[in-house]
Amino acid sequence: MVGEQGRVTGAVGPGLVGEVMVRVRGGAEAFLAYAVEPGERIERGALVVVMEYQPPRTVYVTAAYA
């Protein structure tokens, strides 16, 4: 899970519990998402990288830059 890319479907940021879709087990699944960097805001539609995974459905992400 760590290192996988996903797409933000609900904004991630301070005071928010965001949502990202990540490809796993041959499909895409939704995970609750928090920003790794305090104060970082990641808008809906942005590509992110999973930096930390906390089972069962929580990830900490950072924006992926092309």
Secondary structure, 3 states (H helix, E strand, C coil): CCCCEEEEEECECCCCCEEEEEEECCEEEEEEEEECCCCCCECCCCEEEEEEEECCCEEEEEECCC
